[in-house]
Structure formats: structure tokens, C-alpha cells
Amino acid sequence: MKTEFRKLPLLNMPEELEALKGWDAICRRLQNELVEIKKNRKIIVIDCYHGVDDEELFNELIQALSPAFVLSSKQAMKTEPEIREMVYPDVTDDRIFGRLTQLQLQDYFDPEKISAYQKEMDKVQEGILLVWGIGSAIVQPQSDILIYADMARWEIQLRMRKKQVDSIGQTNREIEYSHLYKQGYFVDWRVCNSHKRNIMPRWSFVLDTNTHSKPKMVSSATYFQALTFAGKRPFSVVPFFDPGPWGGHWMQKKFNLDPEQPNFAWCFNCVPEENSLLLAFGDVIFEIPSINLVFYSPEVLLGKRVYERFGAEFPIRFDFLDTMGGGNLSLQVHPTKEYIKAHFNMAYTQDESYYILDAGENAVVYLGIKNATEPEKMINALTAAQEEGIPFEADEFVPSWPVKKHDHVLIPAGTVHCSGKDSMVLEISATPYIFTFKLWDWGRLGMDGKPRPINIAHGKKVIDWSRREQWTKDNLINNVEVVRKTEEVTEERTGLHPLEFIETRRHWFTKPVRHHTRNNLNVVCLVEGQQIIIESPTGNFEPFTVNYAETFIVPAAVGAYTIRPYGPSVGEKVATLKAYVRE
């Protein structure tokens, strides 16, 4: 049965806030703005996030604004060989992994070139000076109008796959997608995020460039009012879906996804670094990277203690892994905190869990190490599988545990694991999702027809060989504790493991349940029932409805809120799963 799952959740803005759409309206607004600037020489800077089609910006605005002087930020950058050499220690030769960069966007620029161009601009005494492209505010720090052209991470990845995006300062869009993505993840997006946060207070206007030739624009005052508005109420980010070699068909059927796709393996439904947020200004839908809300008001969204611990990062991730009618996930392990810091410069690791949203009759999870497993023998067998194509007999070394709907399997870092086929998994984890060391991929190819990277060299250094069968059973499978129980509400602590920083609480209820953020970020998913409604007991936000399997974020600043069955679920027992950072 299909659900009412919202693939494009909207956050409706107050009526007094407005957005413009289309180049004609945007250019008219900028022309009017320029008229109000009583100077002979007027400077417009159009800074951009990575992936933005800056040529489109240039072509549209150059015709409308007729500048006397034009400069692309690329002209002031170091040479491509210099940039490749500069980023190499973070990009590395590894197909998957690099190091989170310490570079800043200004490191891409040649100070002598900037100085020379600034002298040229100083000679222009009348007319419009236009500086455009990534890092333009570094080349020209002073401006009368500073426009920021932004783009969501998922859209950048789609453009990478279409060979439409280069790495910063390079002409390399024709190379393998995995390399472009890796350089984006470890370098380009890091330096752009830091730069974005630095210049955000200086913005005059913000452009949504996620759809070719269909831009939208708001003033910075409107943009910041919208972010302030969002930080005071529950909201959902835009989920995105992707096929995979092990993907299934549960989401395809339940969520009414494209039936022409071979499968859908992934759904990122709460990963603000990746997802976007749709702001509805009347009939104008303005798409922003949801991480911008974290950047703008981190303490409001995360809470003081979480912000002090993690900085302006969203530490909790919810996503779906669909193997219903598909195959096993790759057998894998995640690095320990010490290992991920030493090798990848990441401050915390991907501790996680599998909440079984649905399951077939014979569904299993591979988890831990069998009692008789000898570490050297297992590593030798994995290596032979990788190098010689000899199938790895997973059942000889790794126990498989039957799972059913609503089971919760905990997976602290260092635990060998994977979901088997015929499961629909809600994965709850810390955010650094790229750090998965695949040990065995069941002898199959990726969606690109190539073998997927195997990481035994890393994996064997972080496997916790003490997590044998009895320990795994006692500590990691359905470690559920009833916290309180009444006739109408049962609250259960379902995880995560004490080694992990995320706490999860499941509520079964037929009547309203009171919640309070306690100045802590809450992430919630409806795991049983058709519909619920989230309300403020003091009327601080409008009622917010949520459908089955949808995830929503409750900012720390919200404080008290209630959840109750709604619509078709009135009178039925429903269940939510809530995650937050442990105190």
C-alpha cells in the first residue's frame, strides 16, 4: 500500500516575506537597487558556492547591468597545477578516502594577482564594477551589493554525474565521478562552507540556483527572517533517493517513486549537510541547503551543549536502506574515534544502529564475530576474496541474527555488520557517513559496472574481535528498556549503545504525548501509524502534520511540544522513534 510520504515538504513563510523568481524580475530588482546607490562607481560582487553555474549568472547579469568592468574570480586564482599540488595531501590517491582539509578558500588565490586586479579596478571611476564566481568576496572585499548564489549538495552531485561541475580552480569535470565527489567532500565543500559562514553577515541578496534558468532571489533581510522563523518550529528537509547494487523496492512502491528505476537503495531523509530545505514564499518555492540553518543559528537549532560539543555541525543522521527484494548490504565496519581522527581528521565517528521498519520472513542482520572465528583466518579469507575472486563465506565467520519489524540493532564503531536482504532499515547514526570500510561485497559490481572499493587494509585495524556472539546478543540486539508505561503511552529506551553519543526513545501511544527538547536537538520518525500531528501547548508554532516514515527535526529552541495520532490514525496505536544527543 502506498503512503502519503511527502517527497517535497514545504515550510510556509509568513505572508509579509517575499521572493522573486526569474531573471527578469531579479535584474529589475538589482537595477532599482543600483539607482538608490548615490555613487559614480558601484561595486557588485556575486559570490558562489561550488557547483553553481556561474556562466549563467554572468550571461544574464552582464546584459542587464552593463558593467564598466568585469572580473571572474578564477582570473585571480593560483594556476591549476598549483591548486592540484595544494589539495593533494587531502585528496590523496585513494579512490574513496581523503582527509578533511584545513585549507581556506583564500588559499586558492594568488595575492599578487588580487593586488594587480584591485589596482585595475581602482582606475575605474564611473560605472558598475562586477566581480563574480567562487570566492569573489575575497578578490573584492568591499561591495555595494553582495549577492550569494547558493546550491544544495545533492544538486551538485547530480551535476557532477552529468559532467557539469569542476573541482574548485580546476578543469576536471570529465574525470571519474567518485573522484569529484571525494574532492568535494574532503576539500571543496569544506572551504566553501567556511567561506559562506564568514561572509553571511555581509550578504545583500541570496540566489537559489538549484534549477537551471529558473533562479529565485530574496533579500538578505528576508532570508535571515526565514531562517529565524524555521528555527522556532518543527520541519522536515527534502529527502533524496538513489539506486544501489543491493537496492530494493519497498520505497519505490510505498513512496510512489519512479517505477523506471532499477531499484532504490538509499534515502537520505535527515542529513542536513546533504539535504535541502524548501521555503515557500507564497507560490515561490525557495530551495536552500539545510545546513545554512545550522550555520546561521547553531545554538537555536542544536542547543547550547550540543553546539559547544560539535560546533556548527548537525550530528545526527536518519536515512533509509532498502533491501526488500534486493541483496545484502556490503559486509563492513566503521572506524573507531581514535582511528578516524588520526587518519581522516574527523572529530567523531559513525556509530550507528539499524531500526527495522519492515522485514521479510527470513530477514537477518549480520553482526559481530562468531565464537570460533580466528582473526587471521578471517582476514586471509577476505583478502583472498578481494585479490583472487574466491567467495568469502561470511556465515563461517560472522553470525546472522533474525530480525523482524520494530527490532533495533545497535552498531557501535568497530563492529562487523550489514543488513541482509529483504529488510527496510531506518539507519540512525552519527553524521560522518562516508567512512565505511567495506570488507566484502558479495562478489557484485557497482551501478557503474565496476567493482566497488574494498577497504580491508583499514577495516582490519578497527575490528573489535571481542564482540562475539553472546556479547553481541546481550548488548546490541533489542536492548529495550521500558521507561514509563500508562494505559495510553509506553516510552521505551531502545538505544544506542553506551559507547555511542545518541539516545533513542520509542513512544507507543493512542493519546497525546508530551515532549520537551530540554535545549537539545530532537530528530523524530513516525515508525508505526499513518499520520500524527505535532503541536505547541502554548501556540508558539502552527500544527505540523507528519505521515508514516517521514522524519522531522525539532529545534532545541522549541522546548515543549506534543505529538498525537491524527487523521486516519485517530483511535489507533502509533509509534515514533526520537533521537537526541545524550547529556
PETAFEN-V36418 format. One record per residue. N is the residue number from 1. RES is the residue in one letter. SS is DSSP state (@ for helix, = for strand, . for the rest). Layout:
n->N res->RES ss->SS
n->N res->RES ss->SS
This chain:
n->1 res->M ss->.
n->2 res->K ss->.
n->3 res->T ss->.
n->4 res->E ss->.
n->5 res->F ss->.
n->6 res->R ss->.
n->7 res->K ss->.
n->8 res->L ss->.
n->9 res->P ss->.
n->10 res->L ss->=
n->11 res->L ss->=
n->12 res->N ss->=
n->13 res->M ss->.
n->14 res->P ss->.
n->15 res->E ss->.
n->16 res->E ss->.
n->17 res->L ss->.
n->18 res->E ss->.
n->19 res->A ss->.
n->20 res->L ss->=
n->21 res->K ss->=
n->22 res->G ss->.
n->23 res->W ss->@
n->24 res->D ss->@
n->25 res->A ss->@
n->26 res->I ss->@
n->27 res->C ss->@
n->28 res->R ss->@
n->29 res->R ss->@
n->30 res->L ss->@
n->31 res->Q ss->@
n->32 res->N ss->@
n->33 res->E ss->@
n->34 res->L ss->@
n->35 res->V ss->@
n->36 res->E ss->@
n->37 res->I ss->.
n->38 res->K ss->.
n->39 res->K ss->.
n->40 res->N ss->.
n->41 res->R ss->=
n->42 res->K ss->=
n->43 res->I ss->=
n->44 res->I ss->=
n->45 res->V ss->=
n->46 res->I ss->=
n->47 res->D ss->=
n->48 res->C ss->=
n->49 res->Y ss->.
n->50 res->H ss->.
n->51 res->G ss->.
n->52 res->V ss->.
n->53 res->D ss->.
n->54 res->D ss->@
n->55 res->E ss->@
n->56 res->E ss->@
n->57 res->L ss->@
n->58 res->F ss->@
n->59 res->N ss->@
n->60 res->E ss->@
n->61 res->L ss->@
n->62 res->I ss->@
n->63 res->Q ss->@
n->64 res->A ss->@
n->65 res->L ss->@
n->66 res->S ss->.
n->67 res->P ss->.
n->68 res->A ss->.
n->69 res->F ss->=
n->70 res->V ss->=
n->71 res->L ss->=
n->72 res->S ss->=
n->73 res->S ss->@
n->74 res->K ss->@
n->75 res->Q ss->@
n->76 res->A ss->@
n->77 res->M ss->=
n->78 res->K ss->.
n->79 res->T ss->.
n->80 res->E ss->@
n->81 res->P ss->@
n->82 res->E ss->@
n->83 res->I ss->@
n->84 res->R ss->@
n->85 res->E ss->@
n->86 res->M ss->@
n->87 res->V ss->@
n->88 res->Y ss->@
n->89 res->P ss->@
n->90 res->D ss->@
n->91 res->V ss->@
n->92 res->T ss->.
n->93 res->D ss->.
n->94 res->D ss->.
n->95 res->R ss->.
n->96 res->I ss->.
n->97 res->F ss->.
n->98 res->G ss->.
n->99 res->R ss->.
n->100 res->L ss->.
n->101 res->T ss->.
n->102 res->Q ss->.
n->103 res->L ss->.
n->104 res->Q ss->.
n->105 res->L ss->@
n->106 res->Q ss->@
n->107 res->D ss->@
n->108 res->Y ss->@
n->109 res->F ss->=
n->110 res->D ss->.
n->111 res->P ss->@
n->112 res->E ss->@
n->113 res->K ss->@
n->114 res->I ss->@
n->115 res->S ss->@
n->116 res->A ss->@
n->117 res->Y ss->@
n->118 res->Q ss->@
n->119 res->K ss->@
n->120 res->E ss->@
n->121 res->M ss->@
n->122 res->D ss->@
n->123 res->K ss->@
n->124 res->V ss->.
n->125 res->Q ss->.
n->126 res->E ss->.
n->127 res->G ss->=
n->128 res->I ss->=
n->129 res->L ss->=
n->130 res->L ss->=
n->131 res->V ss->=
n->132 res->W ss->=
n->133 res->G ss->=
n->134 res->I ss->.
n->135 res->G ss->.
n->136 res->S ss->@
n->137 res->A ss->@
n->138 res->I ss->@
n->139 res->V ss->@
n->140 res->Q ss->.
n->141 res->P ss->.
n->142 res->Q ss->.
n->143 res->S ss->.
n->144 res->D ss->.
n->145 res->I ss->=
n->146 res->L ss->=
n->147 res->I ss->=
n->148 res->Y ss->=
n->149 res->A ss->=
n->150 res->D ss->=
n->151 res->M ss->.
n->152 res->A ss->.
n->153 res->R ss->@
n->154 res->W ss->@
n->155 res->E ss->@
n->156 res->I ss->@
n->157 res->Q ss->@
n->158 res->L ss->@
n->159 res->R ss->@
n->160 res->M ss->@
n->161 res->R ss->@
n->162 res->K ss->.
n->163 res->K ss->.
n->164 res->Q ss->.
n->165 res->V ss->.
n->166 res->D ss->.
n->167 res->S ss->.
n->168 res->I ss->.
n->169 res->G ss->.
n->170 res->Q ss->.
n->171 res->T ss->.
n->172 res->N ss->.
n->173 res->R ss->.
n->174 res->E ss->.
n->175 res->I ss->.
n->176 res->E ss->.
n->177 res->Y ss->@
n->178 res->S ss->@
n->179 res->H ss->@
n->180 res->L ss->@
n->181 res->Y ss->@
n->182 res->K ss->@
n->183 res->Q ss->@
n->184 res->G ss->@
n->185 res->Y ss->@
n->186 res->F ss->@
n->187 res->V ss->@
n->188 res->D ss->@
n->189 res->W ss->@
n->190 res->R ss->@
n->191 res->V ss->@
n->192 res->C ss->@
n->193 res->N ss->@
n->194 res->S ss->@
n->195 res->H ss->@
n->196 res->K ss->@
n->197 res->R ss->@
n->198 res->N ss->@
n->199 res->I ss->@
n->200 res->M ss->@
n->201 res->P ss->@
n->202 res->R ss->@
n->203 res->W ss->.
n->204 res->S ss->.
n->205 res->F ss->=
n->206 res->V ss->=
n->207 res->L ss->=
n->208 res->D ss->=
n->209 res->T ss->.
n->210 res->N ss->.
n->211 res->T ss->.
n->212 res->H ss->.
n->213 res->S ss->.
n->214 res->K ss->.
n->215 res->P ss->.
n->216 res->K ss->=
n->217 res->M ss->=
n->218 res->V ss->=
n->219 res->S ss->=
n->220 res->S ss->@
n->221 res->A ss->@
n->222 res->T ss->@
n->223 res->Y ss->@
n->224 res->F ss->@
n->225 res->Q ss->@
n->226 res->A ss->@
n->227 res->L ss->@
n->228 res->T ss->@
n->229 res->F ss->@
n->230 res->A ss->@
n->231 res->G ss->.
n->232 res->K ss->.
n->233 res->R ss->.
n->234 res->P ss->.
n->235 res->F ss->=
n->236 res->S ss->.
n->237 res->V ss->.
n->238 res->V ss->=
n->239 res->P ss->.
n->240 res->F ss->=
n->241 res->F ss->=
n->242 res->D ss->=
n->243 res->P ss->.
n->244 res->G ss->.
n->245 res->P ss->.
n->246 res->W ss->.
n->247 res->G ss->.
n->248 res->G ss->=
n->249 res->H ss->.
n->250 res->W ss->@
n->251 res->M ss->@
n->252 res->Q ss->@
n->253 res->K ss->@
n->254 res->K ss->@
n->255 res->F ss->.
n->256 res->N ss->.
n->257 res->L ss->.
n->258 res->D ss->.
n->259 res->P ss->.
n->260 res->E ss->.
n->261 res->Q ss->.
n->262 res->P ss->.
n->263 res->N ss->.
n->264 res->F ss->=
n->265 res->A ss->.
n->266 res->W ss->=
n->267 res->C ss->=
n->268 res->F ss->=
n->269 res->N ss->=
n->270 res->C ss->=
n->271 res->V ss->.
n->272 res->P ss->.
n->273 res->E ss->.
n->274 res->E ss->.
n->275 res->N ss->.
n->276 res->S ss->=
n->277 res->L ss->=
n->278 res->L ss->=
n->279 res->L ss->=
n->280 res->A ss->=
n->281 res->F ss->=
n->282 res->G ss->.
n->283 res->D ss->.
n->284 res->V ss->=
n->285 res->I ss->=
n->286 res->F ss->=
n->287 res->E ss->=
n->288 res->I ss->=
n->289 res->P ss->=
n->290 res->S ss->.
n->291 res->I ss->@
n->292 res->N ss->@
n->293 res->L ss->@
n->294 res->V ss->@
n->295 res->F ss->@
n->296 res->Y ss->@
n->297 res->S ss->.
n->298 res->P ss->@
n->299 res->E ss->@
n->300 res->V ss->@
n->301 res->L ss->@
n->302 res->L ss->@
n->303 res->G ss->.
n->304 res->K ss->@
n->305 res->R ss->@
n->306 res->V ss->@
n->307 res->Y ss->@
n->308 res->E ss->@
n->309 res->R ss->@
n->310 res->F ss->@
n->311 res->G ss->.
n->312 res->A ss->.
n->313 res->E ss->.
n->314 res->F ss->.
n->315 res->P ss->.
n->316 res->I ss->=
n->317 res->R ss->=
n->318 res->F ss->=
n->319 res->D ss->=
n->320 res->F ss->=
n->321 res->L ss->=
n->322 res->D ss->=
n->323 res->T ss->.
n->324 res->M ss->.
n->325 res->G ss->.
n->326 res->G ss->.
n->327 res->G ss->.
n->328 res->N ss->.
n->329 res->L ss->.
n->330 res->S ss->.
n->331 res->L ss->=
n->332 res->Q ss->=
n->333 res->V ss->=
n->334 res->H ss->=
n->335 res->P ss->.
n->336 res->T ss->.
n->337 res->K ss->@
n->338 res->E ss->@
n->339 res->Y ss->@
n->340 res->I ss->@
n->341 res->K ss->@
n->342 res->A ss->@
n->343 res->H ss->@
n->344 res->F ss->@
n->345 res->N ss->.
n->346 res->M ss->.
n->347 res->A ss->.
n->348 res->Y ss->.
n->349 res->T ss->.
n->350 res->Q ss->.
n->351 res->D ss->.
n->352 res->E ss->=
n->353 res->S ss->=
n->354 res->Y ss->=
n->355 res->Y ss->=
n->356 res->I ss->=
n->357 res->L ss->=
n->358 res->D ss->=
n->359 res->A ss->=
n->360 res->G ss->.
n->361 res->E ss->.
n->362 res->N ss->.
n->363 res->A ss->.
n->364 res->V ss->=
n->365 res->V ss->=
n->366 res->Y ss->=
n->367 res->L ss->=
n->368 res->G ss->.
n->369 res->I ss->.
n->370 res->K ss->.
n->371 res->N ss->.
n->372 res->A ss->.
n->373 res->T ss->.
n->374 res->E ss->.
n->375 res->P ss->@
n->376 res->E ss->@
n->377 res->K ss->@
n->378 res->M ss->@
n->379 res->I ss->@
n->380 res->N ss->@
n->381 res->A ss->@
n->382 res->L ss->@
n->383 res->T ss->@
n->384 res->A ss->@
n->385 res->A ss->@
n->386 res->Q ss->@
n->387 res->E ss->@
n->388 res->E ss->@
n->389 res->G ss->.
n->390 res->I ss->.
n->391 res->P ss->.
n->392 res->F ss->.
n->393 res->E ss->.
n->394 res->A ss->@
n->395 res->D ss->@
n->396 res->E ss->@
n->397 res->F ss->@
n->398 res->V ss->.
n->399 res->P ss->.
n->400 res->S ss->=
n->401 res->W ss->=
n->402 res->P ss->=
n->403 res->V ss->.
n->404 res->K ss->.
n->405 res->K ss->.
n->406 res->H ss->.
n->407 res->D ss->.
n->408 res->H ss->=
n->409 res->V ss->=
n->410 res->L ss->=
n->411 res->I ss->=
n->412 res->P ss->.
n->413 res->A ss->.
n->414 res->G ss->.
n->415 res->T ss->.
n->416 res->V ss->.
n->417 res->H ss->=
n->418 res->C ss->=
n->419 res->S ss->=
n->420 res->G ss->.
n->421 res->K ss->.
n->422 res->D ss->.
n->423 res->S ss->=
n->424 res->M ss->=
n->425 res->V ss->=
n->426 res->L ss->=
n->427 res->E ss->=
n->428 res->I ss->=
n->429 res->S ss->=
n->430 res->A ss->=
n->431 res->T ss->.
n->432 res->P ss->.
n->433 res->Y ss->.
n->434 res->I ss->.
n->435 res->F ss->.
n->436 res->T ss->=
n->437 res->F ss->=
n->438 res->K ss->=
n->439 res->L ss->=
n->440 res->W ss->=
n->441 res->D ss->.
n->442 res->W ss->.
n->443 res->G ss->.
n->444 res->R ss->.
n->445 res->L ss->=
n->446 res->G ss->.
n->447 res->M ss->.
n->448 res->D ss->.
n->449 res->G ss->.
n->450 res->K ss->.
n->451 res->P ss->=
n->452 res->R ss->.
n->453 res->P ss->.
n->454 res->I ss->.
n->455 res->N ss->.
n->456 res->I ss->@
n->457 res->A ss->@
n->458 res->H ss->@
n->459 res->G ss->@
n->460 res->K ss->.
n->461 res->K ss->.
n->462 res->V ss->.
n->463 res->I ss->.
n->464 res->D ss->.
n->465 res->W ss->.
n->466 res->S ss->.
n->467 res->R ss->.
n->468 res->R ss->.
n->469 res->E ss->@
n->470 res->Q ss->@
n->471 res->W ss->@
n->472 res->T ss->@
n->473 res->K ss->@
n->474 res->D ss->@
n->475 res->N ss->@
n->476 res->L ss->@
n->477 res->I ss->=
n->478 res->N ss->.
n->479 res->N ss->.
n->480 res->V ss->.
n->481 res->E ss->=
n->482 res->V ss->=
n->483 res->V ss->=
n->484 res->R ss->=
n->485 res->K ss->=
n->486 res->T ss->.
n->487 res->E ss->.
n->488 res->E ss->.
n->489 res->V ss->=
n->490 res->T ss->=
n->491 res->E ss->=
n->492 res->E ss->=
n->493 res->R ss->=
n->494 res->T ss->=
n->495 res->G ss->=
n->496 res->L ss->.
n->497 res->H ss->.
n->498 res->P ss->.
n->499 res->L ss->.
n->500 res->E ss->.
n->501 res->F ss->.
n->502 res->I ss->=
n->503 res->E ss->=
n->504 res->T ss->=
n->505 res->R ss->=
n->506 res->R ss->=
n->507 res->H ss->=
n->508 res->W ss->=
n->509 res->F ss->=
n->510 res->T ss->.
n->511 res->K ss->.
n->512 res->P ss->.
n->513 res->V ss->=
n->514 res->R ss->=
n->515 res->H ss->=
n->516 res->H ss->=
n->517 res->T ss->.
n->518 res->R ss->.
n->519 res->N ss->.
n->520 res->N ss->.
n->521 res->L ss->.
n->522 res->N ss->=
n->523 res->V ss->=
n->524 res->V ss->=
n->525 res->C ss->=
n->526 res->L ss->=
n->527 res->V ss->=
n->528 res->E ss->=
n->529 res->G ss->.
n->530 res->Q ss->.
n->531 res->Q ss->=
n->532 res->I ss->=
n->533 res->I ss->=
n->534 res->I ss->=
n->535 res->E ss->=
n->536 res->S ss->.
n->537 res->P ss->.
n->538 res->T ss->.
n->539 res->G ss->.
n->540 res->N ss->.
n->541 res->F ss->.
n->542 res->E ss->.
n->543 res->P ss->.
n->544 res->F ss->=
n->545 res->T ss->=
n->546 res->V ss->=
n->547 res->N ss->=
n->548 res->Y ss->.
n->549 res->A ss->.
n->550 res->E ss->.
n->551 res->T ss->=
n->552 res->F ss->=
n->553 res->I ss->=
n->554 res->V ss->=
n->555 res->P ss->.
n->556 res->A ss->@
n->557 res->A ss->@
n->558 res->V ss->@
n->559 res->G ss->.
n->560 res->A ss->=
n->561 res->Y ss->=
n->562 res->T ss->=
n->563 res->I ss->=
n->564 res->R ss->=
n->565 res->P ss->=
n->566 res->Y ss->.
n->567 res->G ss->@
n->568 res->P ss->@
n->569 res->S ss->@
n->570 res->V ss->.
n->571 res->G ss->.
n->572 res->E ss->.
n->573 res->K ss->.
n->574 res->V ss->=
n->575 res->A ss->=
n->576 res->T ss->=
n->577 res->L ss->=
n->578 res->K ss->=
n->579 res->A ss->=
n->580 res->Y ss->=
n->581 res->V ss->=
n->582 res->R ss->.
n->583 res->E ss->.
